[in-house]
Amino acid sequence: FAEIFSSKPPSTDKKLKLMREISKDSSIEWDSKAFEERVKNPHASTN
């Protein structure tokens, strides 16, 4: 609970975990691996 009010933003891994849980709970198919690669390496070519 205290993490929510922390001045430091959550790590990328925590964000991805939460997004995976939301997509699973909502029965949404989501390619989290592709998104994870894009987030962790934003300067990589998307072609």
Biopython code that builds the backbone (N, CA, C, O; Angstrom):
import numpy as np
from Bio.PDB.StructureBuilder import StructureBuilder

atoms = [
    (1, "PHE", "N", (0.824, -1.199, 0.000)),
    (1, "PHE", "CA", (0.000, 0.000, 0.000)),
    (1, "PHE", "C", (0.865, 1.259, 0.000)),
    (1, "PHE", "O", (0.566, 2.227, -0.700)),
    (2, "ALA", "N", (1.927, 1.239, 0.781)),
    (2, "ALA", "CA", (2.795, 2.411, 0.859)),
    (2, "ALA", "C", (3.468, 2.699, -0.476)),
    (2, "ALA", "O", (3.810, 3.846, -0.762)),
    (3, "GLU", "N", (3.663, 1.655, -1.308)),
    (3, "GLU", "CA", (4.275, 1.845, -2.620)),
    (3, "GLU", "C", (3.472, 2.811, -3.481)),
    (3, "GLU", "O", (4.044, 3.572, -4.262)),
    (4, "ILE", "N", (2.174, 2.784, -3.344)),
    (4, "ILE", "CA", (1.305, 3.638, -4.152)),
    (4, "ILE", "C", (1.634, 5.108, -3.925)),
    (4, "ILE", "O", (1.559, 5.914, -4.853)),
    (5, "PHE", "N", (1.996, 5.457, -2.709)),
    (5, "PHE", "CA", (2.262, 6.845, -2.363)),
    (5, "PHE", "C", (3.747, 7.192, -2.377)),
    (5, "PHE", "O", (4.143, 8.279, -1.956)),
    (6, "SER", "N", (4.544, 6.283, -2.851)),
    (6, "SER", "CA", (5.975, 6.511, -2.938)),
    (6, "SER", "C", (6.265, 7.612, -3.956)),
    (6, "SER", "O", (5.546, 7.756, -4.945)),
    (7, "SER", "N", (7.317, 8.383, -3.708)),
    (7, "SER", "CA", (7.684, 9.442, -4.644)),
    (7, "SER", "C", (8.406, 8.871, -5.857)),
    (7, "SER", "O", (8.546, 9.547, -6.876)),
    (8, "LYS", "N", (8.862, 7.635, -5.748)),
    (8, "LYS", "CA", (9.568, 6.979, -6.845)),
    (8, "LYS", "C", (8.569, 6.198, -7.704)),
    (8, "LYS", "O", (7.769, 5.434, -7.164)),
    (9, "PRO", "N", (8.600, 6.373, -9.027)),
    (9, "PRO", "CA", (7.655, 5.630, -9.879)),
    (9, "PRO", "C", (7.960, 4.133, -9.853)),
    (9, "PRO", "O", (9.098, 3.739, -9.597)),
    (10, "PRO", "N", (6.961, 3.303, -10.114)),
    (10, "PRO", "CA", (7.182, 1.855, -10.103)),
    (10, "PRO", "C", (8.121, 1.447, -11.238)),
    (10, "PRO", "O", (8.208, 2.124, -12.263)),
    (11, "SER", "N", (8.811, 0.349, -11.040)),
    (11, "SER", "CA", (9.734, -0.137, -12.059)),
    (11, "SER", "C", (8.962, -0.644, -13.274)),
    (11, "SER", "O", (7.761, -0.903, -13.204)),
    (12, "THR", "N", (9.666, -0.775, -14.364)),
    (12, "THR", "CA", (9.059, -1.305, -15.588)),
    (12, "THR", "C", (8.517, -2.700, -15.346)),
    (12, "THR", "O", (7.439, -3.039, -15.835)),
    (13, "ASP", "N", (9.253, -3.515, -14.595)),
    (13, "ASP", "CA", (8.798, -4.879, -14.312)),
    (13, "ASP", "C", (7.488, -4.888, -13.531)),
    (13, "ASP", "O", (6.610, -5.706, -13.802)),
    (14, "LYS", "N", (7.353, -3.993, -12.574)),
    (14, "LYS", "CA", (6.109, -3.920, -11.799)),
    (14, "LYS", "C", (4.949, -3.467, -12.674)),
    (14, "LYS", "O", (3.835, -3.977, -12.554)),
    (15, "LYS", "N", (5.215, -2.508, -13.553)),
    (15, "LYS", "CA", (4.173, -2.037, -14.464)),
    (15, "LYS", "C", (3.716, -3.165, -15.386)),
    (15, "LYS", "O", (2.519, -3.363, -15.592)),
    (16, "LEU", "N", (4.685, -3.904, -15.940)),
    (16, "LEU", "CA", (4.349, -5.001, -16.843)),
    (16, "LEU", "C", (3.556, -6.085, -16.126)),
    (16, "LEU", "O", (2.603, -6.635, -16.678)),
    (17, "LYS", "N", (3.951, -6.388, -14.902)),
    (17, "LYS", "CA", (3.233, -7.409, -14.135)),
    (17, "LYS", "C", (1.778, -6.989, -13.920)),
    (17, "LYS", "O", (0.862, -7.795, -14.090)),
    (18, "LEU", "N", (1.574, -5.747, -13.553)),
    (18, "LEU", "CA", (0.219, -5.243, -13.334)),
    (18, "LEU", "C", (-0.594, -5.271, -14.631)),
    (18, "LEU", "O", (-1.762, -5.662, -14.632)),
    (19, "MET", "N", (0.028, -4.858, -15.723)),
    (19, "MET", "CA", (-0.673, -4.856, -17.008)),
    (19, "MET", "C", (-1.027, -6.274, -17.449)),
    (19, "MET", "O", (-2.096, -6.495, -18.019)),
    (20, "ARG", "N", (-0.136, -7.242, -17.190)),
    (20, "ARG", "CA", (-0.444, -8.648, -17.512)),
    (20, "ARG", "C", (-1.632, -9.133, -16.687)),
    (20, "ARG", "O", (-2.524, -9.802, -17.210)),
    (21, "GLU", "N", (-1.642, -8.797, -15.409)),
    (21, "GLU", "CA", (-2.750, -9.203, -14.535)),
    (21, "GLU", "C", (-4.072, -8.594, -15.009)),
    (21, "GLU", "O", (-5.100, -9.271, -15.031)),
    (22, "ILE", "N", (-4.037, -7.326, -15.384)),
    (22, "ILE", "CA", (-5.252, -6.657, -15.859)),
    (22, "ILE", "C", (-5.755, -7.314, -17.140)),
    (22, "ILE", "O", (-6.950, -7.574, -17.279)),
    (23, "SER", "N", (-4.848, -7.583, -18.073)),
    (23, "SER", "CA", (-5.282, -8.197, -19.334)),
    (23, "SER", "C", (-5.827, -9.600, -19.102)),
    (23, "SER", "O", (-6.798, -10.004, -19.741)),
    (24, "LYS", "N", (-5.211, -10.339, -18.197)),
    (24, "LYS", "CA", (-5.696, -11.692, -17.883)),
    (24, "LYS", "C", (-7.077, -11.623, -17.234)),
    (24, "LYS", "O", (-7.986, -12.355, -17.625)),
    (25, "ASP", "N", (-7.232, -10.756, -16.254)),
    (25, "ASP", "CA", (-8.515, -10.616, -15.551)),
    (25, "ASP", "C", (-9.624, -10.128, -16.480)),
    (25, "ASP", "O", (-10.799, -10.431, -16.269)),
    (26, "SER", "N", (-9.244, -9.372, -17.507)),
    (26, "SER", "CA", (-10.226, -8.815, -18.437)),
    (26, "SER", "C", (-10.415, -9.686, -19.678)),
    (26, "SER", "O", (-11.145, -9.319, -20.600)),
    (27, "SER", "N", (-9.751, -10.843, -19.692)),
    (27, "SER", "CA", (-9.817, -11.769, -20.839)),
    (27, "SER", "C", (-9.408, -11.089, -22.143)),
    (27, "SER", "O", (-10.049, -11.257, -23.180)),
    (28, "ILE", "N", (-8.324, -10.316, -22.064)),
    (28, "ILE", "CA", (-7.799, -9.617, -23.235)),
    (28, "ILE", "C", (-6.507, -10.306, -23.658)),
    (28, "ILE", "O", (-5.603, -10.502, -22.845)),
    (29, "GLU", "N", (-6.426, -10.677, -24.952)),
    (29, "GLU", "CA", (-5.183, -11.237, -25.469)),
    (29, "GLU", "C", (-4.208, -10.089, -25.683)),
    (29, "GLU", "O", (-4.522, -9.113, -26.365)),
    (30, "TRP", "N", (-3.026, -10.213, -25.097)),
    (30, "TRP", "CA", (-2.053, -9.137, -25.182)),
    (30, "TRP", "C", (-0.654, -9.725, -25.270)),
    (30, "TRP", "O", (-0.278, -10.559, -24.447)),
    (31, "ASP", "N", (0.113, -9.302, -26.254)),
    (31, "ASP", "CA", (1.481, -9.769, -26.435)),
    (31, "ASP", "C", (2.400, -8.930, -25.553)),
    (31, "ASP", "O", (2.977, -7.937, -25.997)),
    (32, "SER", "N", (2.521, -9.342, -24.319)),
    (32, "SER", "CA", (3.313, -8.560, -23.370)),
    (32, "SER", "C", (4.800, -8.602, -23.694)),
    (32, "SER", "O", (5.525, -7.664, -23.362)),
    (33, "LYS", "N", (5.269, -9.663, -24.331)),
    (33, "LYS", "CA", (6.700, -9.772, -24.658)),
    (33, "LYS", "C", (7.115, -8.688, -25.654)),
    (33, "LYS", "O", (8.152, -8.047, -25.483)),
    (34, "ALA", "N", (6.308, -8.487, -26.686)),
    (34, "ALA", "CA", (6.619, -7.452, -27.677)),
    (34, "ALA", "C", (6.599, -6.071, -27.025)),
    (34, "ALA", "O", (7.465, -5.238, -27.291)),
    (35, "PHE", "N", (5.608, -5.837, -26.173)),
    (35, "PHE", "CA", (5.515, -4.554, -25.478)),
    (35, "PHE", "C", (6.713, -4.365, -24.548)),
    (35, "PHE", "O", (7.292, -3.280, -24.481)),
    (36, "GLU", "N", (7.075, -5.419, -23.839)),
    (36, "GLU", "CA", (8.212, -5.356, -22.916)),
    (36, "GLU", "C", (9.493, -4.994, -23.661)),
    (36, "GLU", "O", (10.262, -4.155, -23.194)),
    (37, "GLU", "N", (9.727, -5.616, -24.807)),
    (37, "GLU", "CA", (10.922, -5.309, -25.595)),
    (37, "GLU", "C", (10.921, -3.851, -26.036)),
    (37, "GLU", "O", (11.952, -3.181, -25.996)),
    (38, "ARG", "N", (9.757, -3.367, -26.455)),
    (38, "ARG", "CA", (9.645, -1.982, -26.918)),
    (38, "ARG", "C", (9.881, -0.996, -25.773)),
    (38, "ARG", "O", (10.526, 0.034, -25.966)),
    (39, "VAL", "N", (9.367, -1.305, -24.591)),
    (39, "VAL", "CA", (9.508, -0.417, -23.440)),
    (39, "VAL", "C", (10.947, -0.408, -22.926)),
    (39, "VAL", "O", (11.483, 0.646, -22.580)),
    (40, "LYS", "N", (11.560, -1.575, -22.878)),
    (40, "LYS", "CA", (12.917, -1.662, -22.342)),
    (40, "LYS", "C", (13.971, -1.169, -23.325)),
    (40, "LYS", "O", (15.087, -0.843, -22.922)),
    (41, "ASN", "N", (13.630, -1.110, -24.604)),
    (41, "ASN", "CA", (14.577, -0.638, -25.608)),
    (41, "ASN", "C", (13.857, 0.306, -26.568)),
    (41, "ASN", "O", (13.628, -0.048, -27.725)),
    (42, "PRO", "N", (13.499, 1.501, -26.104)),
    (42, "PRO", "CA", (12.689, 2.424, -26.909)),
    (42, "PRO", "C", (13.386, 2.936, -28.167)),
    (42, "PRO", "O", (12.717, 3.436, -29.072)),
    (43, "HIS", "N", (14.705, 2.825, -28.249)),
    (43, "HIS", "CA", (15.435, 3.340, -29.402)),
    (43, "HIS", "C", (15.621, 2.289, -30.487)),
    (43, "HIS", "O", (16.185, 2.588, -31.540)),
    (44, "ALA", "N", (15.158, 1.064, -30.252)),
    (44, "ALA", "CA", (15.277, 0.002, -31.255)),
    (44, "ALA", "C", (14.340, 0.285, -32.418)),
    (44, "ALA", "O", (13.298, 0.920, -32.258)),
    (45, "SER", "N", (14.718, -0.184, -33.556)),
    (45, "SER", "CA", (13.892, 0.000, -34.751)),
    (45, "SER", "C", (12.600, -0.789, -34.625)),
    (45, "SER", "O", (12.607, -1.919, -34.136)),
    (46, "THR", "N", (11.495, -0.205, -35.059)),
    (46, "THR", "CA", (10.199, -0.882, -34.991)),
    (46, "THR", "C", (9.826, -1.486, -36.333)),
    (46, "THR", "O", (8.719, -2.003, -36.482)),
    (47, "ASN", "N", (10.727, -1.436, -37.324)),
    (47, "ASN", "CA", (10.440, -1.990, -38.656)),
    (47, "ASN", "C", (10.695, -3.459, -38.693)),
    (47, "ASN", "O", (10.507, -4.092, -39.732)),
]
sb = StructureBuilder()
sb.init_structure("model")
sb.init_model(0)
sb.init_chain("A")
sb.init_seg("    ")
for serial, (resi, resn, name, xyz) in enumerate(atoms, 1):
    if name == "N":
        sb.init_residue(resn, " ", resi, " ")
    sb.init_atom(name, np.array(xyz, "f"), 0.0, 1.0, " ", f" {name:<3s}", serial, name[0])
structure = sb.get_structure()
